[in-house]
Amino acid sequence: MTLLVDNQLPLALARYLAANGWECTHVLDIALEAADDLTIWQYAK
Protein backbone atom coordinates (compact mmCIF):
# COMPACT_ATOMS: atom_id res chain seq x y z
CA MET A 1 0.00 0.00 0.00
CA THR A 2 1.21 3.51 -0.82
CA LEU A 3 0.10 6.48 1.25
CA LEU A 4 -0.67 9.77 -0.45
CA VAL A 5 -0.24 12.74 1.88
CA ASP A 6 -2.42 15.74 1.01
CA ASN A 7 -1.55 19.44 1.26
CA GLN A 8 -3.03 20.02 4.70
CA LEU A 9 -0.35 17.74 6.14
CA PRO A 10 3.31 18.74 6.10
CA LEU A 11 5.83 17.44 3.61
CA ALA A 12 7.96 16.48 6.61
CA LEU A 13 5.33 13.89 7.58
CA ALA A 14 5.67 12.17 4.22
CA ARG A 15 9.45 12.22 4.55
CA TYR A 16 9.28 10.83 8.09
CA LEU A 17 6.96 8.01 7.07
CA ALA A 18 9.11 7.15 4.05
CA ALA A 19 12.24 7.09 6.21
CA ASN A 20 10.51 4.66 8.55
CA GLY A 21 9.54 2.06 6.00
CA TRP A 22 6.23 3.31 4.63
CA GLU A 23 5.73 3.75 0.91
CA CYS A 24 4.62 7.36 0.95
CA THR A 25 4.21 10.27 -1.47
CA HIS A 26 3.24 13.88 -0.81
CA VAL A 27 1.17 15.77 -3.39
CA LEU A 28 4.15 18.14 -3.81
CA ASP A 29 6.21 15.19 -5.07
CA ILE A 30 3.81 14.63 -7.95
CA ALA A 31 2.98 18.27 -8.77
CA LEU A 32 -0.60 18.05 -7.50
CA GLU A 33 -0.26 20.67 -4.75
CA ALA A 34 -2.67 23.01 -6.57
CA ALA A 35 -5.05 20.29 -7.74
CA ASP A 36 -8.62 20.01 -6.55
CA ASP A 37 -9.78 17.09 -4.44
CA LEU A 38 -11.34 15.25 -7.38
CA THR A 39 -8.08 15.28 -9.33
CA ILE A 40 -6.13 14.01 -6.32
CA TRP A 41 -8.73 11.31 -5.71
CA GLN A 42 -8.49 10.18 -9.35
CA TYR A 43 -4.70 9.99 -9.07
CA ALA A 44 -4.97 8.00 -5.83
CA LYS A 45 -7.35 5.48 -7.38
CHARMM internal coordinates of N, CA and C (Angstrom, degrees):
IC EDIT
DIST 1 N 1 CA 1.4363
DIST 1 CA 1 C 1.5325
ANGL 1 N 1 CA 1 C 108.17
DIST 1 C 2 N 1.3199
ANGL 1 CA 1 C 2 N 115.72
DIHE 1 N 1 CA 1 C 2 N 138.71
DIST 2 N 2 CA 1.4564
ANGL 1 C 2 N 2 CA 122.11
DIHE 1 CA 1 C 2 N 2 CA 175.62
DIST 2 CA 2 C 1.5198
ANGL 2 N 2 CA 2 C 108.90
DIHE 1 C 2 N 2 CA 2 C -111.89
DIST 2 C 3 N 1.3131
ANGL 2 CA 2 C 3 N 116.41
DIHE 2 N 2 CA 2 C 3 N 132.53
DIST 3 N 3 CA 1.4576
ANGL 2 C 3 N 3 CA 121.41
DIHE 2 CA 2 C 3 N 3 CA 177.53
DIST 3 CA 3 C 1.5218
ANGL 3 N 3 CA 3 C 109.26
DIHE 2 C 3 N 3 CA 3 C -91.62
DIST 3 C 4 N 1.3116
ANGL 3 CA 3 C 4 N 116.36
DIHE 3 N 3 CA 3 C 4 N 139.14
DIST 4 N 4 CA 1.4564
ANGL 3 C 4 N 4 CA 122.39
DIHE 3 CA 3 C 4 N 4 CA 175.04
DIST 4 CA 4 C 1.5182
ANGL 4 N 4 CA 4 C 107.24
DIHE 3 C 4 N 4 CA 4 C -114.35
DIST 4 C 5 N 1.3251
ANGL 4 CA 4 C 5 N 116.34
DIHE 4 N 4 CA 4 C 5 N 115.00
DIST 5 N 5 CA 1.4619
ANGL 4 C 5 N 5 CA 122.46
DIHE 4 CA 4 C 5 N 5 CA -177.47
DIST 5 CA 5 C 1.5254
ANGL 5 N 5 CA 5 C 108.58
DIHE 4 C 5 N 5 CA 5 C -92.59
DIST 5 C 6 N 1.3186
ANGL 5 CA 5 C 6 N 116.38
DIHE 5 N 5 CA 5 C 6 N 124.34
DIST 6 N 6 CA 1.4607
ANGL 5 C 6 N 6 CA 122.55
DIHE 5 CA 5 C 6 N 6 CA -177.39
DIST 6 CA 6 C 1.5305
ANGL 6 N 6 CA 6 C 111.01
DIHE 5 C 6 N 6 CA 6 C -83.10
DIST 6 C 7 N 1.3246
ANGL 6 CA 6 C 7 N 115.29
DIHE 6 N 6 CA 6 C 7 N 172.74
DIST 7 N 7 CA 1.4666
ANGL 6 C 7 N 7 CA 122.66
DIHE 6 CA 6 C 7 N 7 CA -174.88
DIST 7 CA 7 C 1.5163
ANGL 7 N 7 CA 7 C 115.12
DIHE 6 C 7 N 7 CA 7 C -60.65
DIST 7 C 8 N 1.3211
ANGL 7 CA 7 C 8 N 118.34
DIHE 7 N 7 CA 7 C 8 N -31.46
DIST 8 N 8 CA 1.4626
ANGL 7 C 8 N 8 CA 118.69
DIHE 7 CA 7 C 8 N 8 CA -176.43
DIST 8 CA 8 C 1.5263
ANGL 8 N 8 CA 8 C 111.88
DIHE 7 C 8 N 8 CA 8 C -71.71
DIST 8 C 9 N 1.3126
ANGL 8 CA 8 C 9 N 117.28
DIHE 8 N 8 CA 8 C 9 N -10.15
DIST 9 N 9 CA 1.4667
ANGL 8 C 9 N 9 CA 121.32
DIHE 8 CA 8 C 9 N 9 CA 175.46
DIST 9 CA 9 C 1.5229
ANGL 9 N 9 CA 9 C 108.94
DIHE 8 C 9 N 9 CA 9 C -107.04
DIST 9 C 10 N 1.3162
ANGL 9 CA 9 C 10 N 117.20
DIHE 9 N 9 CA 9 C 10 N 147.00
DIST 10 N 10 CA 1.4673
ANGL 9 C 10 N 10 CA 119.80
DIHE 9 CA 9 C 10 N 10 CA -174.16
DIST 10 CA 10 C 1.5318
ANGL 10 N 10 CA 10 C 113.46
DIHE 9 C 10 N 10 CA 10 C -71.50
DIST 10 C 11 N 1.3055
ANGL 10 CA 10 C 11 N 113.94
DIHE 10 N 10 CA 10 C 11 N 149.90
DIST 11 N 11 CA 1.4610
ANGL 10 C 11 N 11 CA 121.44
DIHE 10 CA 10 C 11 N 11 CA 175.25
DIST 11 CA 11 C 1.5279
ANGL 11 N 11 CA 11 C 109.94
DIHE 10 C 11 N 11 CA 11 C -57.16
DIST 11 C 12 N 1.3216
ANGL 11 CA 11 C 12 N 116.33
DIHE 11 N 11 CA 11 C 12 N -35.75
DIST 12 N 12 CA 1.4677
ANGL 11 C 12 N 12 CA 120.61
DIHE 11 CA 11 C 12 N 12 CA 179.78
DIST 12 CA 12 C 1.5257
ANGL 12 N 12 CA 12 C 111.88
DIHE 11 C 12 N 12 CA 12 C -58.96
DIST 12 C 13 N 1.3141
ANGL 12 CA 12 C 13 N 118.20
DIHE 12 N 12 CA 12 C 13 N -31.35
DIST 13 N 13 CA 1.4645
ANGL 12 C 13 N 13 CA 120.63
DIHE 12 CA 12 C 13 N 13 CA 177.23
DIST 13 CA 13 C 1.5193
ANGL 13 N 13 CA 13 C 110.67
DIHE 12 C 13 N 13 CA 13 C -64.67
DIST 13 C 14 N 1.3112
ANGL 13 CA 13 C 14 N 116.46
DIHE 13 N 13 CA 13 C 14 N -44.83
DIST 14 N 14 CA 1.4677
ANGL 13 C 14 N 14 CA 120.39
DIHE 13 CA 13 C 14 N 14 CA 178.03
DIST 14 CA 14 C 1.5253
ANGL 14 N 14 CA 14 C 110.63
DIHE 13 C 14 N 14 CA 14 C -61.89
DIST 14 C 15 N 1.3129
ANGL 14 CA 14 C 15 N 116.68
DIHE 14 N 14 CA 14 C 15 N -41.56
DIST 15 N 15 CA 1.4691
ANGL 14 C 15 N 15 CA 120.42
DIHE 14 CA 14 C 15 N 15 CA 178.72
DIST 15 CA 15 C 1.5315
ANGL 15 N 15 CA 15 C 111.55
DIHE 14 C 15 N 15 CA 15 C -65.21
DIST 15 C 16 N 1.3226
ANGL 15 CA 15 C 16 N 115.90
DIHE 15 N 15 CA 15 C 16 N -41.76
DIST 16 N 16 CA 1.4660
ANGL 15 C 16 N 16 CA 120.95
DIHE 15 CA 15 C 16 N 16 CA 178.46
DIST 16 CA 16 C 1.5319
ANGL 16 N 16 CA 16 C 110.94
DIHE 15 C 16 N 16 CA 16 C -62.34
DIST 16 C 17 N 1.3142
ANGL 16 CA 16 C 17 N 116.52
DIHE 16 N 16 CA 16 C 17 N -46.93
DIST 17 N 17 CA 1.4613
ANGL 16 C 17 N 17 CA 120.02
DIHE 16 CA 16 C 17 N 17 CA 179.65
DIST 17 CA 17 C 1.5270
ANGL 17 N 17 CA 17 C 111.29
DIHE 16 C 17 N 17 CA 17 C -62.32
DIST 17 C 18 N 1.3278
ANGL 17 CA 17 C 18 N 116.17
DIHE 17 N 17 CA 17 C 18 N -43.62
DIST 18 N 18 CA 1.4661
ANGL 17 C 18 N 18 CA 120.49
DIHE 17 CA 17 C 18 N 18 CA 179.75
DIST 18 CA 18 C 1.5318
ANGL 18 N 18 CA 18 C 111.26
DIHE 17 C 18 N 18 CA 18 C -63.13
DIST 18 C 19 N 1.3129
ANGL 18 CA 18 C 19 N 116.91
DIHE 18 N 18 CA 18 C 19 N -38.05
DIST 19 N 19 CA 1.4636
ANGL 18 C 19 N 19 CA 121.41
DIHE 18 CA 18 C 19 N 19 CA 179.69
DIST 19 CA 19 C 1.5223
ANGL 19 N 19 CA 19 C 111.97
DIHE 18 C 19 N 19 CA 19 C -70.19
DIST 19 C 20 N 1.3337
ANGL 19 CA 19 C 20 N 115.87
DIHE 19 N 19 CA 19 C 20 N -17.63
DIST 20 N 20 CA 1.4569
ANGL 19 C 20 N 20 CA 120.38
DIHE 19 CA 19 C 20 N 20 CA -178.35
DIST 20 CA 20 C 1.5257
ANGL 20 N 20 CA 20 C 112.65
DIHE 19 C 20 N 20 CA 20 C -110.45
DIST 20 C 21 N 1.3187
ANGL 20 CA 20 C 21 N 115.57
DIHE 20 N 20 CA 20 C 21 N 27.03
DIST 21 N 21 CA 1.4516
ANGL 20 C 21 N 21 CA 120.44
DIHE 20 CA 20 C 21 N 21 CA 169.08
DIST 21 CA 21 C 1.5170
ANGL 21 N 21 CA 21 C 117.32
DIHE 20 C 21 N 21 CA 21 C 95.88
DIST 21 C 22 N 1.3079
ANGL 21 CA 21 C 22 N 118.43
DIHE 21 N 21 CA 21 C 22 N -2.13
DIST 22 N 22 CA 1.4534
ANGL 21 C 22 N 22 CA 120.62
DIHE 21 CA 21 C 22 N 22 CA 178.33
DIST 22 CA 22 C 1.5222
ANGL 22 N 22 CA 22 C 109.93
DIHE 21 C 22 N 22 CA 22 C -88.59
DIST 22 C 23 N 1.3106
ANGL 22 CA 22 C 23 N 117.28
DIHE 22 N 22 CA 22 C 23 N 141.98
DIST 23 N 23 CA 1.4500
ANGL 22 C 23 N 23 CA 121.51
DIHE 22 CA 22 C 23 N 23 CA 171.91
DIST 23 CA 23 C 1.5268
ANGL 23 N 23 CA 23 C 105.45
DIHE 22 C 23 N 23 CA 23 C -81.94
DIST 23 C 24 N 1.3112
ANGL 23 CA 23 C 24 N 116.77
DIHE 23 N 23 CA 23 C 24 N 113.26
DIST 24 N 24 CA 1.4563
ANGL 23 C 24 N 24 CA 120.21
DIHE 23 CA 23 C 24 N 24 CA -167.75
DIST 24 CA 24 C 1.5285
ANGL 24 N 24 CA 24 C 110.75
DIHE 23 C 24 N 24 CA 24 C -145.27
DIST 24 C 25 N 1.3327
ANGL 24 CA 24 C 25 N 115.94
DIHE 24 N 24 CA 24 C 25 N 139.18
DIST 25 N 25 CA 1.4527
ANGL 24 C 25 N 25 CA 122.58
DIHE 24 CA 24 C 25 N 25 CA 178.17
DIST 25 CA 25 C 1.5206
ANGL 25 N 25 CA 25 C 108.79
DIHE 24 C 25 N 25 CA 25 C -134.12
DIST 25 C 26 N 1.3108
ANGL 25 CA 25 C 26 N 117.09
DIHE 25 N 25 CA 25 C 26 N 139.33
DIST 26 N 26 CA 1.4616
ANGL 25 C 26 N 26 CA 121.60
DIHE 25 CA 25 C 26 N 26 CA 174.08
DIST 26 CA 26 C 1.5258
ANGL 26 N 26 CA 26 C 107.55
DIHE 25 C 26 N 26 CA 26 C -98.80
DIST 26 C 27 N 1.3197
ANGL 26 CA 26 C 27 N 117.63
DIHE 26 N 26 CA 26 C 27 N 150.09
DIST 27 N 27 CA 1.4671
ANGL 26 C 27 N 27 CA 120.25
DIHE 26 CA 26 C 27 N 27 CA -179.89
DIST 27 CA 27 C 1.5296
ANGL 27 N 27 CA 27 C 112.24
DIHE 26 C 27 N 27 CA 27 C -57.52
DIST 27 C 28 N 1.3334
ANGL 27 CA 27 C 28 N 118.01
DIHE 27 N 27 CA 27 C 28 N -27.23
DIST 28 N 28 CA 1.4669
ANGL 27 C 28 N 28 CA 120.72
DIHE 27 CA 27 C 28 N 28 CA 175.70
DIST 28 CA 28 C 1.5248
ANGL 28 N 28 CA 28 C 112.01
DIHE 27 C 28 N 28 CA 28 C -63.69
DIST 28 C 29 N 1.3397
ANGL 28 CA 28 C 29 N 116.72
DIHE 28 N 28 CA 28 C 29 N -31.87
DIST 29 N 29 CA 1.4582
ANGL 28 C 29 N 29 CA 121.68
DIHE 28 CA 28 C 29 N 29 CA -178.63
DIST 29 CA 29 C 1.5277
ANGL 29 N 29 CA 29 C 112.06
DIHE 28 C 29 N 29 CA 29 C -67.81
DIST 29 C 30 N 1.3270
ANGL 29 CA 29 C 30 N 116.42
DIHE 29 N 29 CA 29 C 30 N -23.84
DIST 30 N 30 CA 1.4621
ANGL 29 C 30 N 30 CA 120.23
DIHE 29 CA 29 C 30 N 30 CA -175.50
DIST 30 CA 30 C 1.5287
ANGL 30 N 30 CA 30 C 112.13
DIHE 29 C 30 N 30 CA 30 C -117.99
DIST 30 C 31 N 1.3277
ANGL 30 CA 30 C 31 N 115.57
DIHE 30 N 30 CA 30 C 31 N 18.59
DIST 31 N 31 CA 1.4740
ANGL 30 C 31 N 31 CA 123.07
DIHE 30 CA 30 C 31 N 31 CA 176.31
DIST 31 CA 31 C 1.5233
ANGL 31 N 31 CA 31 C 113.11
DIHE 30 C 31 N 31 CA 31 C 58.13
DIST 31 C 32 N 1.3283
ANGL 31 CA 31 C 32 N 116.80
DIHE 31 N 31 CA 31 C 32 N 38.10
DIST 32 N 32 CA 1.4633
ANGL 31 C 32 N 32 CA 120.90
DIHE 31 CA 31 C 32 N 32 CA 176.26
DIST 32 CA 32 C 1.5288
ANGL 32 N 32 CA 32 C 111.73
DIHE 31 C 32 N 32 CA 32 C -113.78
DIST 32 C 33 N 1.3255
ANGL 32 CA 32 C 33 N 117.28
DIHE 32 N 32 CA 32 C 33 N 18.58
DIST 33 N 33 CA 1.4650
ANGL 32 C 33 N 33 CA 119.83
DIHE 32 CA 32 C 33 N 33 CA -176.73
DIST 33 CA 33 C 1.5301
ANGL 33 N 33 CA 33 C 113.21
DIHE 32 C 33 N 33 CA 33 C -63.89
DIST 33 C 34 N 1.3250
ANGL 33 CA 33 C 34 N 118.01
DIHE 33 N 33 CA 33 C 34 N -24.11
DIST 34 N 34 CA 1.4598
ANGL 33 C 34 N 34 CA 121.30
DIHE 33 CA 33 C 34 N 34 CA 179.37
DIST 34 CA 34 C 1.5277
ANGL 34 N 34 CA 34 C 112.35
DIHE 33 C 34 N 34 CA 34 C -103.95
DIST 34 C 35 N 1.3108
ANGL 34 CA 34 C 35 N 116.47
DIHE 34 N 34 CA 34 C 35 N 4.65
DIST 35 N 35 CA 1.4662
ANGL 34 C 35 N 35 CA 120.78
DIHE 34 CA 34 C 35 N 35 CA -176.86
DIST 35 CA 35 C 1.5252
ANGL 35 N 35 CA 35 C 111.06
DIHE 34 C 35 N 35 CA 35 C -76.44
DIST 35 C 36 N 1.3193
ANGL 35 CA 35 C 36 N 115.25
DIHE 35 N 35 CA 35 C 36 N 154.23
DIST 36 N 36 CA 1.4623
ANGL 35 C 36 N 36 CA 119.19
DIHE 35 CA 35 C 36 N 36 CA 175.77
DIST 36 CA 36 C 1.5284
ANGL 36 N 36 CA 36 C 109.55
DIHE 35 C 36 N 36 CA 36 C -79.98
DIST 36 C 37 N 1.3143
ANGL 36 CA 36 C 37 N 115.66
DIHE 36 N 36 CA 36 C 37 N 169.08
DIST 37 N 37 CA 1.4623
ANGL 36 C 37 N 37 CA 120.73
DIHE 36 CA 36 C 37 N 37 CA -175.50
DIST 37 CA 37 C 1.5246
ANGL 37 N 37 CA 37 C 112.74
DIHE 36 C 37 N 37 CA 37 C -59.94
DIST 37 C 38 N 1.3241
ANGL 37 CA 37 C 38 N 117.55
DIHE 37 N 37 CA 37 C 38 N -38.12
DIST 38 N 38 CA 1.4579
ANGL 37 C 38 N 38 CA 121.07
DIHE 37 CA 37 C 38 N 38 CA -179.29
DIST 38 CA 38 C 1.5277
ANGL 38 N 38 CA 38 C 111.19
DIHE 37 C 38 N 38 CA 38 C -62.33
DIST 38 C 39 N 1.3152
ANGL 38 CA 38 C 39 N 116.97
DIHE 38 N 38 CA 38 C 39 N -42.88
DIST 39 N 39 CA 1.4651
ANGL 38 C 39 N 39 CA 121.45
DIHE 38 CA 38 C 39 N 39 CA 179.50
DIST 39 CA 39 C 1.5321
ANGL 39 N 39 CA 39 C 110.21
DIHE 38 C 39 N 39 CA 39 C -64.19
DIST 39 C 40 N 1.3135
ANGL 39 CA 39 C 40 N 116.67
DIHE 39 N 39 CA 39 C 40 N -43.23
DIST 40 N 40 CA 1.4704
ANGL 39 C 40 N 40 CA 120.27
DIHE 39 CA 39 C 40 N 40 CA 178.78
DIST 40 CA 40 C 1.5256
ANGL 40 N 40 CA 40 C 110.00
DIHE 39 C 40 N 40 CA 40 C -64.54
DIST 40 C 41 N 1.3092
ANGL 40 CA 40 C 41 N 116.64
DIHE 40 N 40 CA 40 C 41 N -42.09
DIST 41 N 41 CA 1.4722
ANGL 40 C 41 N 41 CA 120.53
DIHE 40 CA 40 C 41 N 41 CA 179.10
DIST 41 CA 41 C 1.5313
ANGL 41 N 41 CA 41 C 110.08
DIHE 40 C 41 N 41 CA 41 C -61.61
DIST 41 C 42 N 1.3275
ANGL 41 CA 41 C 42 N 117.83
DIHE 41 N 41 CA 41 C 42 N -43.49
DIST 42 N 42 CA 1.4617
ANGL 41 C 42 N 42 CA 121.05
DIHE 41 CA 41 C 42 N 42 CA 178.78
DIST 42 CA 42 C 1.5251
ANGL 42 N 42 CA 42 C 110.86
DIHE 41 C 42 N 42 CA 42 C -62.26
DIST 42 C 43 N 1.3107
ANGL 42 CA 42 C 43 N 117.66
DIHE 42 N 42 CA 42 C 43 N -39.94
DIST 43 N 43 CA 1.4629
ANGL 42 C 43 N 43 CA 120.88
DIHE 42 CA 42 C 43 N 43 CA 177.16
DIST 43 CA 43 C 1.5280
ANGL 43 N 43 CA 43 C 109.93
DIHE 42 C 43 N 43 CA 43 C -63.49
DIST 43 C 44 N 1.3189
ANGL 43 CA 43 C 44 N 116.33
DIHE 43 N 43 CA 43 C 44 N -42.96
DIST 44 N 44 CA 1.4676
ANGL 43 C 44 N 44 CA 121.04
DIHE 43 CA 43 C 44 N 44 CA -176.39
DIST 44 CA 44 C 1.5372
ANGL 44 N 44 CA 44 C 111.11
DIHE 43 C 44 N 44 CA 44 C -65.89
DIST 44 C 45 N 1.3081
ANGL 44 CA 44 C 45 N 116.29
DIHE 44 N 44 CA 44 C 45 N -34.57
DIST 45 N 45 CA 1.4673
ANGL 44 C 45 N 45 CA 119.73
DIHE 44 CA 44 C 45 N 45 CA -179.72
DIST 45 CA 45 C 1.5041
ANGL 45 N 45 CA 45 C 110.31
DIHE 44 C 45 N 45 CA 45 C -66.83
END
COOR INIT
IC SEED 1 N 1 CA 1 C
IC BUILD
